[in-house]
Structures are given as C-alpha cells and as structure tokens.
Amino acid sequence: MDDLATELEDRGDRVRFAIATADPVAGECLAHMGYLPAGPGRYATRWFTPDARRLYDRFAASIGPMVRQCARLEPAPWQDALLEALRRLCGAGFGWWLYGTAALAVRGIAVAPGDVDLHVDDPFAAGLLFDDVLVTPVERLDGWAAAYVGRAFDGAVVEWLAAPHAALDDPDDPQEQGPFVADRIETVRWRGVDIPVPPLSAQLRSCERRGLTERAALVRAAMRDG
C-alpha cells in the first residue's frame, strides 16, 4: 500500500486533494473514509475554498497511515490520540462526547478502535482546537448523517460530527451519536479523566443498525455484566 500518490488540484477559486492508487484494498478504505471517486483508481476530497491549500502537505503526509490503519495493516494508536484529544477538549467551552469503538474501549470492552469519534456541539470551535492536526477543513455536508464533519490525524484519526439529523434517530431508542441521546450521556473514568459517553443501549442500537453482530454481542455481554 505504498503506491498512494496525492495531488493538490487547484482551480484558483477552489481546491481539492486527490489520491491515486492501484491497490483495491486502499481504494475500499478511501471510499469507506468518504473520499469520492474521481476516475479510475482515483479518489478525492470535496472542493474546498482556497485557504484549504495550507492543509494539503499535512493531508499528503497523513493519508498513507490513515489508509493502512483503516485496512488494519498497522495498529491505530488510539489511546495516545484520545489522551491528546482529551487534553485539548478540557475546558473547551462547548459540549462533546466520545462515541464509537473508543467509547466501548474506555469501558474495558475488548474492541480495537481504529479511530477516535466525537460528537461536538460546535464543529468550527473543534476545528480551531485541532487546527495543527487537521487534514481537511471542517465541512458542511448534504445527504449525510450529520450536517458537519471534521477530521484530524494525530497518530490516529480523530474526527467529529455536529448537528446530526433528528429524522435519522429515534427519541425512544436513540443512537450513540444522534441528537436524542444527549440527555442520557454517562461518564466513564479512564486514565484519570472523566469522559462523557453514550449509554451502552445507544451503542448497541448503532451496532445493530450497522449490522456489526460481533460488536453487538460484546455490548450485550457488557450490559448483562453491569
């Protein structure tokens, strides 16, 4: 997976970051991470405003390890990335919680996180907190689970969403990152830090909706064990 090649496509009033690869596994990972088809063996970010040029070198340096971690060819140092994220988020001035596999792992559930996922109240304030490790600008999206997304790479991917769409959630059985779980957030102590996380019932709901049967079984077992 060393054949990844990147390019800054610059049209003056907008730019995007392109990735070329002949490796089908890399292609699957790039698609999974949300990069868009841009021709045979090519993927790209969405188009950004010109100030995104400043992030290109960091993106180019990070995309290789991001893809290798996604493909599970090398471990993601999620614990180090989470500790650094917690340091940044302490006293951030906006609400947030940890979800995804990292939220299970800090409870002691035997999963191997590939990244650190955050729900944040203010996506652009989060972008400022992580500015030195951003790989793409904070984006507003249409047709996705949430209105905003941001992505950084600090040894492992740290990404966040904001304003998830209520129409995709269930107030009686909320998902782990959705709007209706906000008043049910719990706290887990990990490495001496209190971390807000969704209840296991919400994480189970998300696993089931995504068809993650093995992970769902681990969550059910943790719920039974209390």
N, C-alpha and C positions, 0 to 999 in steps of 0.2 A: 504493500500500500504506500510505497514511496514515490509513486508516479503522479501524485497530485500536483497540478500546476494551477496557479492563480493569476488573475489578471484584473487590473482596475479598468473598467470600461467607463470612459469619461466622455460625456456629450456636452460638456460645458455647463448646462443648467441642471444636470442630474448625473449621478454616478451610481454604479453598482459593482459588486465584487463577484467575479466569475471563477468557477473551479472546473478544471478538466481532469478526467480520469478514465482509464481503460479498465479499471478494476470494478467488476459488478458489485462486489460487497461494499466498496466505497460509495458507489452510486446509490445503493439501497440506504446506506447511512445518511448520505447527503439529503436524499428525499425525505427520510424519516425526520431529519432535523429541520425540515421546512424549506430547504433550498429548492428553487424552481427549475424545471427543465429548460435548458437554453440551447438545445441542439444535441446531436449525438455525442454522448459521453461528456456533456457539459451541464453544469448547474449554476445558478446564480442567485444572489440576493434579490430583493425587490429594488426598485430605483429609489435612491436617496437624494436629498439636497446636497449641493456641492461640499458643504462643510464635513460630510462623511469621509472625504479624502483622508483626513487625519487619522482615521481608524484603519485604513487599508493595510498598512505594514503589520499592525498587530493581528488583524484578521489572517493575513497570509502566514504569519508565524504560528498561529494557533490552530488553523484548520486541520493540519495533519494529526496532532494529538487528539483533537476533538473527534475526528473520524475513527482513529484507532481505538479510543475509549468507547465510542458508540458500538464498534464492532466487537468489543470485548477482547481485543488483541493485546491490550495493556490495561492495567487497573486504573480506575479513576481515583485520585487521592481526595475523595470527597470529604473526609474528616478535616483535612487541612483547609480545604476550600470553605467548608462550613464554619470552622473556627474563625477564619478571617472575615467571612460574611457577618458573623455574629458581632465581631469587634466593630465593624462598620455600622451595623444596624443599631447598636446600643445607643440609645438617646437620639435616634434618627428623627423623631418628631412626626412620624407617620406610622399607621398601623401596618402590621405584617404578620404572616405566619408561614411556617415551613410545612410543605406537603410532599407527596410522592414517596419514593422509597427511602429517602433520607429521614423523613418523619417517622417511618417504621423503624429504621435502624437505630435512631436515638432512643427508642423504647426497648431496644435489645432484641428486636425481631431479626432473624437470620436472613437478611437480604443483602445484596451487594449493590449499593447505589451507583449509578453511572453519572449522576449529576446532582445538583442542589436546586430544588424547585421552591420558589417563593410566591406567595400571594402578597401583593402590596397595595396599599391604598393610593399611593402617588407614584406612578411609574417613572415620571421625569425626575422626581427627587431621588428615587432609587438610582436612576441613571447617573446623577451627579455623584452619589456615594461611590459608585463603581466605575467612575469615568476612566480611571487609569488602567482598567482591565476590560473595558467594553470592546467587543469585536464588531458590533454593528450598532447603529443608533437605536434608541427606543422607538418603536413603530406603532402606529395605529393600524389595525387590521380590519378588513371586512370579511365576513363569512368564516370566522374562526370562533373558538370557544370564549374568547375574551376580546375586549376592544383594544388592549395594549399589551405589548410584549417587549421585553428587553433581554439581552444576552451578553454575558461577560465570560471570560475564561481566565481563571486564576488557578492554574494547575488542573482544574476540573471545571466543567461548565457550571456556571451559576446563572440561572435565568428566572425571570419573574413575569407574572401576568397581573393585569389590573382590569377592573370593570368586567368580570365575567358576566355573560348574558343570562339573565334570570329565566328566559324562556327555555334554556337548556338544563335547568336544575329543577329539583322537586323540593318544595319547602317542608314536606313531611318526611322526606328521606334524602337529605342533601348530599351532594358530592363534596369531596375533600377540598376543592378549590373554588367552589361555587359561592354565590352571594348569600345563600341561606344558611350556611354553616358558621357564619361569622359570630353569632351569639352563642355558639356551642364550643368555641375553641377551648382547649385544655392546655395545661402547662406540664412539660416534661423537663426534669433536671438532667443535664448532660454536660460532662466536663466542667461542672461547677457553674453552668449557665442555665437559666430558665428559658425554655424555648416554647413559644406558642405553636401548637399543632392541632390538627383536626381530631375529633374523636375517631376511634377505630371503626365505628359503624359507618362513618362517612368514607373512610378509606376503603372499607370493604365494598361499599356501593360503587366506588370508582373502579376497583379491580373487576368487579362483576360486569360492569358495563363495557369494559375494555377486553373482556374475555381472558383475563390473567388468572387462570384457575389455580396454578401453584401458589401464587402470591396470595390469592384469596383464602386458600386453605391455611396458610401461615397466619393470616389476620384472624380467621375464625378461631384457630387454636389459641392465639394470644387473648382473644376475647373470653374464651372459656376459662383460661387460666387466671383471668382477672388482672 
